[in-house]
Amino acid sequence: MKRASLIIPLLVSLCFAGVSAAEAHAQTAPAGGMAEHQHAPAQPSTSLVLTLDGKATTLSVADLAAMPQKTVTVHNEHTKTDETYTGVLLGDLLSKYGFPVDKTTHRKMLRSYLIAEGMDKYWVLYSVTEIEGSEHNGDVIVATSMGGKPLGEDGQLKLVDSEDKKPQRWVRNLSAITVKSAE
């Protein structure tokens, strides 16, 4: 019980830290501001650095293409169009590199989160349970194509969540995913 009372304030602090960082990022936007769906110019992503338990692995687009693929169709509220993406389920990716996202790690998942970052330093936060099928209805994928074609200006990699109502937690030009535990 004492441990739980320590974890709750830590998670609340993490939430506020994320908000503060997001506000700081928003305040650094160029004068005149950008529309919500526009991004600062960045070099296109060409690889993904996946960090689990402090161990970093760099994955190429070919590495990701060699894994089982999932196709999702989502509505992009920014462009007002339906889009079809294909890529690797994020849970499968974590499992392959040392963090099985299933019932065997349920307790660890509840206390872990991940940060996904793009080349333009835009980043988002997910609870690990949000990417596991028995906990979350949607599919979170590391997409390598849209409509059967490379992603274009979105780099070679993009994080897409099929259940988010808006693409504000999608990360174009995805360059890094870091998994951390609150324990």
C-alpha positions as CSV (number, residue, x, y, z in Angstrom):
1,M,0.0,0.0,0.0
2,K,2.8,2.4,0.9
3,R,4.4,1.7,-2.6
4,A,1.1,2.6,-4.3
5,S,0.9,5.8,-2.4
6,L,4.3,6.7,-3.7
7,I,3.5,5.8,-7.3
8,I,0.4,7.9,-7.7
9,P,2.2,11.3,-7.0
10,L,5.0,10.2,-9.3
11,L,2.5,9.6,-12.2
12,V,0.8,12.9,-11.5
13,S,4.2,14.6,-11.6
14,L,4.9,12.9,-14.9
15,C,1.6,14.1,-16.3
16,F,2.3,17.7,-15.3
17,A,5.9,17.4,-16.6
18,G,4.5,16.4,-20.0
19,V,2.1,19.3,-20.0
20,S,4.8,21.7,-19.0
21,A,7.1,20.4,-21.7
22,A,4.3,20.5,-24.3
23,E,3.5,24.1,-23.3
24,A,7.2,25.0,-23.6
25,H,7.4,23.4,-27.0
26,A,4.3,25.3,-28.1
27,Q,5.8,28.6,-26.8
28,T,8.8,28.1,-29.0
29,A,6.8,28.1,-32.2
30,P,7.9,30.7,-34.7
31,A,6.3,34.2,-34.6
32,G,2.9,34.2,-36.2
33,G,2.3,30.6,-35.0
34,M,1.5,27.5,-37.1
35,A,-1.8,25.9,-37.7
36,E,-2.5,22.9,-35.4
37,H,-1.6,20.3,-38.0
38,Q,1.5,22.0,-39.4
39,H,4.9,20.9,-38.2
40,A,8.3,22.6,-38.1
41,P,10.4,21.6,-41.0
42,A,12.6,18.6,-40.3
43,Q,14.8,16.2,-42.1
44,P,12.8,13.1,-43.0
45,S,13.1,10.1,-40.7
46,T,15.0,7.1,-42.1
47,S,15.4,4.9,-39.1
48,L,14.0,4.3,-35.6
49,V,15.9,4.1,-32.4
50,L,14.0,1.9,-29.9
51,T,15.2,2.1,-26.3
52,L,14.0,-0.6,-23.8
53,D,15.5,-0.9,-20.3
54,G,18.3,1.5,-21.4
55,K,19.3,-0.6,-24.4
56,A,19.0,1.2,-27.7
57,T,18.4,-0.6,-31.0
58,T,18.4,1.2,-34.4
59,L,15.9,-0.3,-36.8
60,S,15.8,0.4,-40.5
61,V,12.7,0.6,-42.7
62,A,13.7,-2.8,-44.1
63,D,13.9,-4.3,-40.5
64,L,10.4,-3.1,-39.9
65,A,9.1,-4.3,-43.3
66,A,10.4,-7.8,-42.5
67,M,8.1,-8.0,-39.4
68,P,4.4,-9.0,-39.6
69,Q,2.4,-6.0,-41.0
70,K,-0.9,-4.5,-39.9
71,T,-3.1,-2.3,-42.1
72,V,-5.4,0.3,-40.4
73,T,-7.8,2.8,-41.9
74,V,-8.2,6.0,-39.9
75,H,-10.0,9.3,-40.3
76,N,-7.5,12.2,-40.2
77,E,-9.4,15.0,-38.6
78,H,-6.8,17.6,-39.8
79,T,-7.1,16.7,-43.5
80,K,-10.8,15.5,-43.2
81,T,-9.9,12.4,-45.2
82,D,-9.7,8.7,-44.5
83,E,-6.2,7.3,-44.7
84,T,-4.9,3.7,-44.9
85,Y,-1.6,3.0,-43.2
86,T,0.5,-0.2,-43.1
87,G,3.2,-1.0,-40.6
88,V,4.2,-2.9,-37.5
89,L,2.0,-3.1,-34.4
90,L,3.9,-1.2,-31.7
91,G,3.2,-4.1,-29.2
92,D,4.8,-6.6,-31.6
93,L,7.8,-4.3,-32.0
94,L,8.3,-4.1,-28.2
95,S,7.8,-7.8,-27.8
96,K,10.4,-8.6,-30.4
97,Y,13.0,-6.4,-28.7
98,G,12.5,-7.6,-25.1
99,F,9.2,-6.2,-23.6
100,P,6.4,-8.7,-24.3
101,V,3.2,-6.7,-24.2
102,D,0.8,-9.4,-23.0
103,K,-0.6,-10.9,-19.8
104,T,2.8,-12.0,-18.6
105,T,3.9,-8.4,-18.2
106,H,0.6,-6.9,-17.2
107,R,1.8,-5.4,-13.9
108,K,4.9,-3.9,-15.6
109,M,2.7,-2.5,-18.4
110,L,0.5,-0.7,-15.9
111,R,3.6,1.1,-14.6
112,S,5.4,1.8,-17.9
113,Y,5.0,4.5,-20.5
114,L,6.7,5.3,-23.8
115,I,7.8,8.5,-25.4
116,A,7.6,8.6,-29.2
117,E,9.6,11.5,-30.9
118,G,9.8,12.8,-34.4
119,M,12.7,14.4,-36.2
120,D,11.2,17.9,-35.4
121,K,11.4,17.1,-31.7
122,Y,7.6,16.8,-31.5
123,W,6.9,14.0,-28.9
124,V,3.9,12.3,-27.4
125,L,3.4,10.0,-24.4
126,Y,1.5,6.7,-24.2
127,S,0.9,4.3,-21.4
128,V,2.1,0.9,-22.5
129,T,-1.4,-0.5,-21.8
130,E,-2.7,1.7,-24.6
131,I,-0.8,-0.4,-27.2
132,E,-1.9,-3.8,-25.9
133,G,-4.9,-5.5,-27.5
134,S,-6.5,-6.8,-24.3
135,E,-6.4,-3.3,-22.8
136,H,-7.0,-1.0,-25.8
137,N,-9.4,-1.3,-28.7
138,G,-7.2,0.5,-31.2
139,D,-4.1,-0.4,-33.0
140,V,-0.9,1.7,-32.6
141,I,1.4,1.1,-35.5
142,V,4.8,2.2,-36.7
143,A,3.6,2.9,-40.3
144,T,5.9,2.6,-43.3
145,S,3.4,3.3,-46.0
146,M,0.1,5.1,-46.7
147,G,-2.2,3.8,-49.4
148,G,0.5,1.4,-50.5
149,K,3.0,4.1,-51.1
150,P,5.9,5.6,-49.0
151,L,4.9,8.2,-46.6
152,G,6.5,11.1,-48.5
153,E,6.8,14.3,-46.4
154,D,6.0,12.3,-43.3
155,G,9.4,10.7,-43.6
156,Q,9.8,6.9,-43.8
157,L,8.1,6.2,-40.4
158,K,5.0,7.5,-38.7
159,L,3.3,6.5,-35.4
160,V,-0.5,6.1,-36.0
161,D,-3.2,5.3,-33.4
162,S,-6.4,4.0,-34.9
163,E,-8.5,5.0,-31.9
164,D,-7.5,8.6,-31.4
165,K,-10.2,11.0,-32.6
166,K,-7.6,13.5,-33.7
167,P,-4.1,12.7,-35.0
168,Q,-2.5,14.9,-32.3
169,R,-0.7,11.8,-30.9
170,W,0.5,10.6,-34.3
171,V,4.1,11.3,-34.8
172,R,5.3,12.0,-38.4
173,N,9.0,11.6,-39.2
174,L,9.2,9.2,-36.2
175,S,12.8,8.8,-35.1
176,A,12.7,7.4,-31.5
177,I,10.6,5.4,-29.1
178,T,11.8,5.1,-25.5
179,V,10.0,2.9,-23.0
180,K,10.3,3.8,-19.3
181,S,9.0,2.4,-16.1
182,A,7.6,4.4,-13.2
183,E,8.9,1.8,-10.7
